[in-house]
Amino acid sequence: SQRPLFVQAVRLSFVIGLLLLIPSWFMFEVYGRVLDSRNTNTLVWLLVAVAGIYVILELLEVARARVLFRAAEAVDQQMRRRVFDVTFEANLRKIPGGTTQVFTDLRTVRDFIPSPAVTAVMDIPAALVCLALLFGISPWLGVMALVGAATQVWLAYITERRTMPLLGDDTQGRQHQPLK
């Protein structure tokens, strides 16, 4: 039911991702126009344009955060009554599962929706456009960007695999040992 809010957040993420190309464009213009001509007026107007775009970028970030927060609140409102009713009924009937842990889980879901993990997933379409632009500029740049992205994914995977046992990963049914 919150699909329109998520679609709006993805659209904002796409625009934000494209606006993040501005620093590269700025440096391209500075080295291509300003240094050759030594025209300070061009540099000043480029700085004004980039500063304005950064303001717009921050406003879009705030708008995306508010949209995701609104979606999270709506999901929470939709589920809270049902969770309360089921938990209350389980407590009355002495059925296992009638604890307040489900409310903590619901809060975790609500807090996850506007999290950086969700916004990172929403930034993928803009990242693909940037990758296509890099391939358009030079196939070698595109390959290097792909290698860099693959390296980041690989490092994240290795980090996850090495830190999960330390954090008490209980996926294989082992009991947690208390610290001595």
Buried (B, 14 or more C-beta within 10 A) or exposed (E): EBEEBBEBBBBBBBBBBBBBBBEEBBEEBBEEEBEEEEEEEBBEEBEEBBEEBEEBBEEBBEBBBBBBBBBBBBBBEEBBEEBEEBBEEBEEEEEEEBEEEBEEEBEEEBEEBBEEEBBEEBBEBBBEBBBEBBBEEEEEBBEEBEEEEEEEEEEEEEEEEEEEEEEEEEEEEEEEEEEE
